[in-house]
Amino acid sequence: MSISIIIPIYNQLEDLKKCIESIVCRTYSDYKIVLVNDNSGHETTEYCNKLVTDGIAAKHKYIYGRKPKGFTSAVNEGIKLLKADYYCLLNSDTIVYTNDWLNRIEEVFYSGEDVGLVGPVSNSATSQTIPFRIGTSPAMMSLLVSLYTQQRYPETKLVNGFCYFISSKVVKSCGLLDEREFPHYGSEDDYSLKVRKAGFKCKIADNVFVWHKGSASYKDFKHTAIPRNVKHLFVRHGREYVLGSIKGNALGIQYLKDEIEQEGIFYGSS
């Protein structure tokens, strides 16, 4: 199986370095990274150039956008550049903590022919969040998830876009993400709703932990984008359908929260 990890980049160099290092350290299967530089500054651009031409990442692809077009456009360019069986849309402010994470993600896709989207659990990913006690290290968070997971692969309705796996079957059936209406935020929610309407399922890899800093790379666009995007989702998919998809979306990993809570490790349910 081929997996393409698409990382849209908008500055935040130190976060990007940690993200890349974690992928290289904890990935045991074949993969390629597609770096989509959305008009970052000189330092970040130089790092990307070096990453592609030197050392362990020499096989990976790199796109440098002359003009900033937004997160969703960057993702779509990455998908179009390199064909794969699965695409991982990964924020640059993430760190992978689960060893052999890609093989574990593939197992979720194998759990049913109709599985189209998959996402891991995290410390900051809406309904995929395990709300650990403040001060808990990411390494401990990952360890607790690995200890208490039952690998249920629960179904969900909206997969968070911080680490968003799409099967090639979905791309063939549903096309790319909507970069016109959702250039920065909301495209993954729109896509999740679209994919479910097409008959595919969305699932959570409850045995994979990816740490998420949250709103780092495109944070300047967040406050203006989110209210506008909610309105677009209501118009396109219907208010009741959108709100119904949000309601109860975290129930699938409640068992994992409960197991960890019994150890006194986190401060309560989200």
C-alpha positions in Angstrom: 0.0 0.0 0.0 1.2 3.5 -0.8 0.7 6.4 1.6 1.2 10.1 0.8 1.6 12.4 3.7 0.7 15.9 2.6 1.9 18.7 4.9 0.8 22.3 4.1 3.4 24.7 5.4 3.0 28.3 6.4 6.1 29.3 8.5 6.3 27.9 12.0 9.7 26.3 11.2 10.4 24.7 14.6 7.0 23.0 14.7 7.6 21.7 11.2 11.0 20.2 12.1 9.5 18.3 15.0 6.7 17.0 12.8 9.1 15.7 10.2 11.4 14.1 12.7 8.5 12.3 14.4 7.3 10.9 11.1 10.8 9.6 10.2 11.3 8.1 13.7 8.0 6.3 14.1 7.0 5.2 10.6 8.0 1.7 9.6 6.1 1.3 6.3 6.6 2.9 2.9 5.5 6.5 2.6 6.2 9.7 0.8 6.0 13.2 2.1 4.6 16.1 0.0 5.6 19.4 1.4 3.4 22.3 0.2 5.0 25.6 1.1 2.3 28.3 1.1 4.6 31.3 0.6 6.5 30.9 3.9 9.6 33.0 4.8 13.2 32.4 3.9 14.2 30.2 6.8 11.3 27.8 6.4 11.8 27.7 2.6 15.5 26.9 2.9 14.7 24.1 5.3 12.2 22.6 2.9 14.7 22.8 0.0 17.4 21.1 2.1 15.0 18.4 3.3 14.1 17.4 -0.2 17.7 17.4 -1.6 19.6 15.9 1.3 19.6 12.9 3.5 16.7 10.8 4.7 14.0 12.8 3.0 15.5 13.0 -0.5 12.8 10.8 -2.0 10.0 13.2 -1.0 8.2 15.8 -3.1 8.1 19.5 -2.7 5.9 22.2 -4.0 6.6 25.9 -3.5 3.7 28.2 -4.0 4.5 31.7 -5.1 1.4 33.2 -3.7 -0.4 32.1 -0.5 -3.6 30.2 -1.5 -4.6 28.7 1.8 -4.6 25.4 3.6 -7.2 23.7 1.4 -5.6 24.6 -1.9 -2.3 23.3 -0.5 -3.9 20.0 0.3 -5.5 19.6 -3.1 -2.2 20.4 -4.9 -0.5 17.7 -2.8 -3.2 15.1 -3.6 -2.9 15.9 -7.3 0.9 15.7 -7.3 1.3 12.1 -6.1 -1.1 9.2 -6.6 -1.5 6.9 -3.6 -3.8 4.4 -2.0 -4.2 6.7 1.0 -3.6 10.3 1.7 -2.8 11.8 5.1 -3.5 15.5 5.4 -1.2 16.4 8.3 -0.8 19.8 10.0 2.7 21.0 10.5 2.1 21.6 14.2 1.7 17.9 15.0 4.0 15.3 16.4 3.5 11.6 15.8 3.9 9.6 19.1 2.6 6.1 18.2 5.2 3.7 16.7 4.2 2.1 13.4 1.3 4.5 13.2 0.6 4.2 9.4 0.2 0.4 9.6 -2.3 0.9 12.4 -4.2 3.4 10.3 -4.3 1.0 7.4 -5.8 -1.6 9.7 -8.8 0.7 10.3 -9.4 1.1 6.6 -9.2 -2.7 6.3 -11.9 -3.1 9.0 -14.6 -2.4 6.3 -14.9 -1.9 2.6 -16.9 1.2 3.1 -14.3 3.0 5.4 -13.4 6.3 3.6 -11.9 8.6 6.2 -9.9 7.9 9.4 -8.4 10.1 12.1 -6.3 9.4 15.3 -7.0 10.5 18.9 -5.2 13.5 20.2 -4.9 16.1 23.0 -6.5 18.8 20.8 -8.8 17.5 18.0 -12.5 18.3 18.9 -14.4 15.0 19.3 -11.1 13.0 19.0 -9.7 14.6 22.1 -8.6 12.9 25.3 -8.6 15.7 27.8 -5.5 14.8 29.9 -4.5 16.6 33.1 -2.5 19.8 32.5 1.2 19.0 32.7 0.9 15.4 31.3 3.7 14.9 28.8 2.8 13.9 25.2 4.8 10.7 25.6 2.7 9.7 28.6 -0.5 10.6 26.7 0.6 8.2 24.0 1.5 5.5 26.4 -1.8 5.7 28.2 -3.7 5.4 24.9 -1.6 2.4 23.9 -2.3 0.7 27.3 -6.1 1.3 27.4 -7.2 1.1 23.8 -9.5 -1.7 22.8 -9.0 -1.0 19.1 -12.7 -0.6 18.5 -12.2 1.8 15.6 -15.4 3.6 16.5 -17.4 5.3 13.8 -17.6 9.1 13.9 -19.4 11.7 11.7 -16.8 14.5 11.4 -13.0 13.6 11.3 -10.8 16.5 12.6 -8.6 17.9 9.9 -5.3 18.1 11.9 -4.5 14.5 10.8 -7.0 13.4 8.2 -6.7 10.2 6.2 -8.5 9.8 2.9 -8.7 6.6 0.8 -8.2 6.9 -2.9 -11.7 5.4 -3.4 -13.1 8.5 -1.7 -11.0 10.9 -3.9 -12.2 9.0 -7.0 -15.8 9.2 -5.9 -16.0 12.6 -4.2 -13.2 14.6 -5.8 -11.0 17.1 -3.9 -11.8 19.4 -1.0 -13.6 22.6 -1.7 -10.9 25.3 -1.7 -13.2 28.0 -3.0 -15.7 28.1 -0.2 -13.4 26.8 2.6 -9.9 28.1 1.8 -8.5 27.7 5.4 -10.9 26.1 7.9 -14.0 24.0 7.5 -13.0 22.1 4.3 -12.5 18.8 6.3 -16.0 19.1 7.9 -17.6 19.8 4.5 -15.7 16.8 3.1 -16.7 14.5 5.9 -20.3 15.3 5.4 -20.0 14.9 1.7 -18.2 11.5 2.0 -20.9 10.2 4.4 -23.6 11.2 2.0 -21.8 9.2 -0.7 -22.1 6.1 1.5 -18.6 5.9 3.1 -17.9 5.7 6.8 -15.7 7.8 9.0 -13.7 6.1 11.8 -11.3 6.9 14.6 -8.1 5.0 15.1 -8.4 4.7 18.8 -4.9 3.1 19.1 -3.0 5.9 17.4 -2.0 9.1 19.2 -0.8 12.3 17.4 -0.1 15.3 19.5 -1.5 18.6 18.1 -0.3 22.1 19.1 -3.4 23.6 17.6 -4.0 26.5 15.2 -0.3 27.3 14.7 0.4 27.3 11.0 -2.7 29.2 9.7 -3.8 30.8 13.0 -4.1 34.3 11.5 -7.1 33.2 9.4 -9.0 31.3 12.1 -11.2 33.9 13.8 -12.6 35.3 10.6 -13.0 32.0 8.8 -14.8 29.8 11.3 -18.1 31.8 11.6 -18.3 32.2 7.9 -17.7 28.5 7.3 -20.4 27.4 9.7 -22.9 29.4 7.7 -21.7 27.7 4.4 -22.0 24.3 6.0 -25.6 25.0 7.0 -26.5 26.2 3.5 -24.9 23.3 1.8 -25.8 20.4 4.0 -28.7 21.7 6.0 -28.6 23.0 9.6 -30.2 19.9 11.2 -27.8 17.5 9.4 -24.7 19.6 10.4 -25.8 20.0 14.0 -26.8 16.3 14.2 -23.4 15.3 13.0 -21.7 17.3 15.7 -24.0 16.0 18.5 -22.7 12.9 20.2 -19.7 12.7 17.9 -17.3 12.0 20.8 -19.1 9.0 22.2 -17.0 6.5 20.3 -13.9 7.1 22.4 -15.7 7.7 25.7 -14.6 4.2 26.9 -11.0 5.3 26.4 -11.5 8.4 28.4 -13.2 6.4 31.2 -10.4 3.9 31.4 -7.8 6.6 31.7 -9.9 8.7 34.1 -9.9 5.7 36.5 -6.2 6.1 36.8 -6.6 9.7 37.8 -4.6 10.9 34.9 -6.9 13.5 33.4 -9.2 16.1 34.7 -12.6 15.2 33.2 -14.7 14.5 30.2 -15.0 16.9 27.3 
